[in-house]
Amino acid sequence: MSMAAKASPVALGKPQSDAVSKGYSFASTWDHNAPLTEQQQAAIAALSHAVAERPLPVNMVLEQTVRHDSSLAVSSMDEPLQASWATEVVLLNSHQFYKWFTDLESAMKSETEEKYRQYVNTLTEHLKTCDRILYQVDSTLNLFDDLQAQHQAVAIKTKTLHDACERLVMEKERLVEFAEALRSKLNYFDELENIATQFYASNMSVGSAHFLPLLKRLDECISYVANNPQYADSGVYLVKFRQLQSRALGMVRSHVLSVLKNAASQVQIAIKENASGKAAISEGAETSVLYVRFKAAANEMKPVMEEIESRSSRKEYSQILADCHRLYCEQRLSLVKAIVQQRISEYAKKEPLASLTRSGCAYLMQVCQLEHQLFDHFFPSSSAESSNLASLVDPLCTLLYDTLRPKLIHEADLDLLCELVDILKTEVLEEQLVRRGESVAGLRPTVLRILADVRERLTFRAQTHVRDEIANYFLSTEDLDYPAKLEHAAVIGAGNEAADNSDTVETFYPPLEKTLSCLTKLYRCLEPAIFTGLAQDSVGVCSTSIQRASKLIAKKASPMDGQLFLIKHLLILREQIAPFDIEFAVTHKELDFSHLLEHLRRILRGQASIFDWTRSTSLARTFSPRVLESQVDAKKELEKNLKTTCEEFIMSVTKLVVEPMLSFVTKVTAVKLALSSSGRDKSSEYDNSKPIKHQAFASPDKLEGLVQKVDTAIAQDLPGVVSKMKLYLRNPSTRLILFKPIKSNIVEAHAQVLSLVKSEYSAEDISKIGIRTLSDLQARLDSLS
């Protein structure tokens, strides 16, 4: 029994250790993974304390009771036995004693270890319970693992299904989009039948509400088919669409023509009603009938024209728009032309040429402005281009041109022609056309054409004027009456300081006055290139005429009068043409064939052949003429003539005053040269062996007479020259410039003679000669100027 008691704890040892270790491992893992807070640990302690005081369950109480009763029964059975043993056992020997002692010891041990065995049994049952719980927990965890694996499998299958659904949805959307795109593309082709049916309908017209949207849809179809030639039968569909478009645009053209003709007929009826019993329609009624009535009658075509203009970037619509512009201009021209012709004819009958030009241009500008406004009403996008109205405006402007041109051709008055240029250039082109802008831009070509004709006529008349009135001017006695003409003008202008210092036109040589007057008029009227040529010719011809007149005056009056006349008028001509901002140089080009003569001789001699093609280049160069350029500068020629004349005048006055002195100095120079030469010239008229003062021409008496003669010329002739210079040259600065070299020559001649006298003559001879000192002479000459 003791062995059995000892064996039972050993038998329970292994499962106890496994359960305890596994339970401890689980509990430690749990505590490690889920640590409790202090508050939670306090709650568990309180719960443990409450459970410790809780009574056992009823079934455990009953079991414990039954076990206690059985143990009591065993004890009651053992007690009599033990008692009987204690009382009845007879120990006969030591063996029995030991046996009894062993049994007694065993019984005592059993009684002592009973409660421990019961505790061990209880623990063993608890361990078994824990093992079962752990087994169930492991089974539950395995189930959870299986559940998690199944959940992952379901999730994977769900995701796969979701992805497949998304792919299917995307594929569906793509197919739907493809179908819609295909349908949208096919719609353009399917519209052919629909559009054709509507266009060929009997009730279809340009004025209907469906026409313009249908035309727009047709354009869209044409653009799409034309931009996608890769589609099957696209070329066939494009041709059919084009045919429908041509039909539609033809309907538009017919509609516009019908509306314009209807409006024109209404306006013509209104014109006849307003003009009944009158010679012409009034200006107020003209505006009301021609423009207001026409605008109201043709207003129904405006929407169609706006739609056509919005598509004018396409070739077909630009062509139909141009046709509509042409039809419009034709109908408007049929209405306006007769009235404009009548109005210009009235101006031509009542007004002179200048007023006719001004009135005609003003009336045409008014008509052009009204026509532009009316055109802008129907064609707002096309009105900016003046060329669109050219077929209407040009014929109207031609009416004025045809009226003016015959009058211009027969006009010979330079002043009137210059006035016409000023009217056309300044008033019309630079002022009125600029101020009114694009509405009258169509009139500009005609005005420029008229201006060109006026300038051409003006150029011709200017050339004729230069030829007849300047180059071929017939000189009268009065024209050559110099200096009497200047003396008369000086008497008339006496007391007027301004007149004393300036030349009056009355004293001008007539060709000079005509030249300056003509150039002044032409300068603002002609183009610079044309004016340059005319000015060059005029200045050259005028200069020649002045030189011719100066020669006649020199014969009639005196050479000095001729020279001063020439200087005076050349100076005036130079001063008056200076403000003209042009070059008076003209380059003339001409062909020179003179070098060909030698080559022709070589060909005739057989030394060269004209058919030698191997030298075609040199042959061509040989037979090509030379271009010779020659430049004629009238202004430089004028300056040259003026300079030459001034030099001649200066030398003539110098000779007039100091000619004896100049002759004396020349002779003295000749004598000195003879003396200085190594050999003596026996044939010389002078005695080279004698001093200067012993020469016959240089005796003191001869020299005294020479000096007196010069003093007489300075006292008598030179003041007359200065008076003539004042008479011809009214400007003091001009006279001073011209007189300065004369004065210098006189002083220089006296200085040379005085130097010879001082070097060759004695003091007594010098006193006898009586030559002035240079300071006295300078003072004398200054008093004259």
Salt bridges, closest charged atoms under 4 A:
GLU53 OE2 - HIS49 NE2 3.24
GLU63 OE2 - ARG67 NH2 2.59
GLU105 OE2 - LYS109 NZ 3.92
GLU113 OE1 - ARG117 NH1 3.94
GLU114 OE1 - ARG117 NH2 2.42
GLU125 OE2 - ARG67 NH2 3.90
ASP163 OD2 - LYS159 NZ 3.14
ASP163 OD1 - HIS162 ND1 3.97
GLU166 OE2 - HIS162 ND1 3.36
GLU171 OE2 - ARG174 NH2 2.39
ASP190 OD2 - ARG183 NH1 3.15
GLU191 OE2 - ARG217 NE 3.90
ASP219 OD2 - ARG311 NH1 2.38
ASP219 OD2 - ARG314 NH1 3.50
GLU220 OE1 - ARG217 NH1 3.13
GLU286 OE1 - ARG343 NH2 2.60
GLU307 OE2 - ARG311 NH2 2.48
GLU316 OE2 - ARG242 NH1 2.73
ASP323 OD1 - ARG326 NH2 3.99
GLU330 OE2 - ARG326 NH1 3.13
GLU346 OE1 - ARG343 NH1 3.99
GLU371 OE2 - ARG332 NH2 2.74
ASP415 OD1 - LYS521 NZ 2.38
GLU427 OE1 - ARG358 NE 2.95
ASP453 OD2 - ARG405 NH1 3.10
ASP468 OD1 - ARG467 NE 2.97
GLU469 OE1 - LYS514 NZ 3.62
ASP500 OD1 - ARG730 NH2 3.58
ASP503 OD1 - LYS568 NZ 2.56
GLU527 OE2 - ARG455 NH1 2.43
ASP561 OD1 - LYS724 NZ 2.99
GLU598 OE1 - ARG601 NH1 3.97
GLU629 OE2 - LYS589 NZ 3.60
GLU639 OE1 - ARG574 NH1 3.30
ASP687 OD2 - LYS690 NZ 3.84
ASP701 OD1 - LYS768 NZ 2.46
ASP711 OD1 - ARG772 NE 3.55
ASP782 OD1 - LYS743 NZ 2.81
